[in-house]
């Protein structure tokens, strides 16, 4: 494998991107890590390394003329930049411009600047659950799962994923081939997971009870953010000497976090911080449906005067009511992926962060 490589991480100041950058800085074959993002985070500003250059490039992924010079001289692009929106807070056109148009810009920039390798961060939402509310029970990358993605976010990620896979093998400006692959995370937890912190604070304000919506029979796959980032780093390394295997492929991100009903997993995490927290009551689907519907109605009425942020949407309510998990070892078979952090380590690191943040106002 070549040495002194230059990597570009789009969205490198984001949740997954920041982790990828930190892991790349530990690899001795990486000479420079370029970060393309709208704003530089404090964590990235404070990165200090004696052996690897860190370069921040401020730019907008929707502007081809800004991403084009950023990929010049780059060997591998990890494209994590996206607008993540599960609550339909933004117009679909904005989601489309960033998630689909931005990805198209990155692909075209790679072709124009003769970048040989591109790894794209997709989402399980690109596959499902779908508009038919079909459950995803232990699915793999080979599972046929038909139907339109349920969420607007998922629809844009599906289109961007398709663009990336179709770009595999396309000829670059200098006559070389662009090799692409896709990493497809599901539910992510770890440090800086805001909804994990919000749920903890909600439990504390509800007499130390975790109330929940999901039916008892449901399960959801969760993966620690550090392991998702590690899978990206490994894929970006191995796509260089196994392009015939990884090229055009998609990989679910996974680790050894146990499959559980979501509330049981939350309970296991939260009791590490406060043993008095207990699992509370189940809120029936019909009751939540009425609450969400009424809230949505009020939101429409007050829209001219006040912008209300939804606490839940009907598509998300549907999503929470079905099993939503995958089972795979494809990444291990194709490029030797194993989790960098065990379940115990992932839990400890997450709980340490939760404990620190829960003490802040």
Residue pairs with C-beta under 8 A, 6 or more apart in sequence:
1 29
1 237
1 240
1 241
2 29
2 75
2 240
3 28
3 29
3 31
4 29
4 31
5 29
5 30
5 31
5 75
5 76
6 30
6 31
6 32
6 33
6 34
6 73
6 74
6 75
6 76
7 24
7 30
7 32
7 33
7 34
7 74
7 75
7 76
7 77
7 78
7 236
8 33
8 34
8 35
8 36
8 70
8 71
8 74
8 76
8 77
8 78
9 17
9 20
9 21
9 24
9 33
9 34
9 35
9 36
9 77
9 78
9 80
10 17
10 36
10 37
10 61
10 67
10 77
10 78
10 79
10 80
10 81
10 102
10 106
11 17
11 36
11 37
11 61
11 79
11 80
11 81
11 82
11 121
12 18
12 20
12 21
12 33
12 34
12 35
12 36
12 37
12 44
12 56
12 80
13 35
13 37
13 39
13 40
13 41
13 43
13 44
14 37
14 80
14 81
14 82
15 188
15 192
15 193
15 225
16 80
16 121
16 185
16 188
16 225
16 228
16 229
16 232
17 35
17 37
17 78
17 80
17 81
18 41
18 43
18 44
19 225
19 226
19 228
19 229
20 78
20 80
20 229
20 232
20 233
21 33
21 35
21 44
21 47
21 54
22 47
22 229
23 226
23 229
23 230
23 233
23 340
24 30
24 33
24 52
24 233
25 33
25 47
25 49
25 52
25 54
27 233
27 237
28 51
29 237
30 52
31 52
31 53
32 52
32 53
32 54
32 55
33 52
33 53
33 54
33 55
34 55
34 56
34 57
34 70
34 74
35 44
35 54
35 55
35 56
35 57
36 57
36 59
36 61
36 67
36 70
36 81
37 56
37 57
37 58
37 59
37 81
38 58
38 59
38 60
39 58
40 56
40 58
44 54
44 56
45 56
47 54
57 70
59 66
59 67
59 70
60 66
61 67
61 81
61 98
61 102
61 105
61 106
62 97
62 98
62 101
62 102
62 105
63 105
64 105
64 108
64 109
67 102
67 105
67 106
67 109
68 109
68 112
68 113
70 109
71 77
71 106
71 109
71 110
71 113
71 115
72 113
73 113
74 113
74 115
75 115
75 116
75 117
76 115
76 116
76 117
76 118
76 119
76 236
76 239
76 240
77 106
77 110
77 115
77 117
77 118
77 119
78 119
78 121
78 232
78 236
79 103
79 106
79 118
79 119
79 120
79 121
79 164
80 121
80 232
81 98
81 102
82 98
82 99
82 102
82 121
82 157
82 160
83 90
83 94
83 95
83 98
83 99
83 153
84 153
85 95
85 152
85 153
86 125
86 151
86 153
86 313
86 316
87 309
87 310
87 312
87 313
87 316
88 152
88 310
88 313
88 315
89 309
89 310
92 152
92 156
95 152
95 153
95 156
96 156
98 156
99 153
99 156
99 157
99 159
99 160
100 156
100 159
100 160
100 163
102 160
103 120
103 160
103 163
103 164
104 160
104 163
106 118
107 118
107 163
107 164
107 167
107 178
107 180
109 115
110 118
110 167
110 172
110 178
111 167
111 170
111 171
111 172
111 173
111 178
112 172
112 173
113 172
113 173
114 172
114 173
114 174
114 176
115 172
115 178
116 172
116 176
116 177
116 178
116 179
116 240
117 178
117 179
117 180
117 236
117 239
117 240
118 164
118 167
118 178
118 179
118 180
118 181
119 180
119 181
119 182
119 183
119 232
119 235
119 236
119 239
120 160
120 161
120 164
120 180
120 181
120 182
120 183
121 182
121 183
121 185
121 232
122 157
122 160
122 161
122 164
122 182
122 183
122 184
122 185
122 250
123 153
123 154
123 157
123 184
123 185
123 186
124 136
124 184
124 185
124 186
124 187
124 221
124 252
124 324
124 326
125 149
125 150
125 151
125 153
125 154
125 157
126 149
126 154
126 157
126 158
126 160
126 161
126 184
127 136
127 139
127 145
127 149
127 154
127 158
127 184
128 134
128 136
128 145
128 147
128 149
128 150
128 154
128 324
129 135
129 136
129 149
129 150
129 318
129 319
129 322
129 324
130 145
130 146
130 147
130 148
130 149
130 150
131 147
131 148
131 149
131 150
132 147
133 150
133 318
133 321
133 322
134 145
134 146
134 147
134 322
135 322
135 323
135 324
136 145
136 322
136 323
136 324
136 325
136 326
137 323
137 325
138 325
138 326
138 327
139 145
139 325
139 326
139 327
140 252
140 326
140 327
140 328
140 330
141 184
141 249
141 250
141 251
141 252
141 328
141 330
148 155
149 155
149 157
149 158
150 315
150 318
150 319
151 315
151 316
151 319
161 182
161 184
161 250
164 180
164 182
165 180
165 182
165 248
165 250
167 178
167 180
168 178
168 179
168 180
168 181
168 247
168 248
169 177
169 178
169 179
169 247
169 248
170 177
170 178
171 177
171 178
172 178
177 243
179 239
179 243
179 246
179 247
180 247
180 248
181 235
181 239
181 246
181 247
181 248
181 249
181 250
181 251
182 249
182 250
182 251
183 228
183 231
183 232
183 235
183 250
183 251
183 253
184 250
184 251
184 252
184 253
185 223
185 228
185 252
185 253
186 220
186 221
186 222
186 223
186 252
186 253
186 324
186 325
186 326
187 220
187 221
187 222
187 223
187 324
188 222
188 223
188 224
188 225
188 228
189 196
189 222
189 223
189 224
189 225
189 257
189 269
189 346
189 350
190 224
190 225
190 226
190 346
190 349
190 350
190 353
191 225
191 349
191 350
191 353
192 225
192 353
193 225
193 350
196 266
196 269
196 350
196 354
197 354
197 357
197 358
199 210
199 266
200 266
200 270
200 273
200 354
200 358
201 358
203 209
203 210
203 211
203 266
203 270
203 277
203 280
204 274
204 277
204 358
206 280
208 274
208 276
208 277
208 278
209 277
209 278
209 279
209 280
209 281
210 263
210 266
210 267
210 270
210 277
210 278
210 279
210 280
211 280
211 281
211 282
211 283
212 262
212 263
212 279
212 280
212 282
212 283
213 282
213 283
213 285
213 288
213 317
213 320
213 321
214 220
214 261
214 262
214 263
214 320
214 321
215 282
215 285
215 321
216 261
216 282
217 323
218 261
218 262
218 320
218 321
218 322
218 323
218 324
219 259
219 260
219 261
219 323
219 324
219 325
220 259
220 261
220 262
220 323
220 324
220 325
221 254
221 257
221 259
221 324
221 325
221 326
222 257
222 262
222 265
223 253
223 254
223 255
223 257
224 255
224 257
224 339
224 341
224 346
224 349
224 350
226 340
226 341
226 346
226 349
227 253
227 254
227 255
227 339
227 340
227 341
227 346
228 253
230 337
230 339
230 340
230 341
231 251
231 253
231 331
231 337
234 331
234 335
234 336
234 337
235 246
235 251
235 331
235 335
235 337
237 335
238 245
238 246
238 334
238 335
238 336
239 246
239 247
239 335
242 334
242 335
245 334
245 335
246 334
246 335
249 330
249 334
251 328
251 330
251 331
251 334
251 337
252 326
252 328
252 330
252 331
253 331
254 326
254 327
254 328
254 331
255 339
255 341
255 343
255 346
256 339
256 342
256 343
257 265
257 343
257 346
258 265
258 343
259 325
260 268
262 320
263 279
264 279
267 277
267 278
267 279
268 347
269 347
269 350
269 351
269 354
270 277
270 354
271 277
272 347
272 348
272 351
273 351
273 354
273 355
273 358
285 317
285 321
288 312
288 317
289 314
289 317
291 312
292 310
292 312
292 313
292 314
292 317
293 314
295 308
295 310
295 311
295 312
296 310
296 313
296 314
298 308
299 308
299 310
302 308
331 337
332 338
341 349
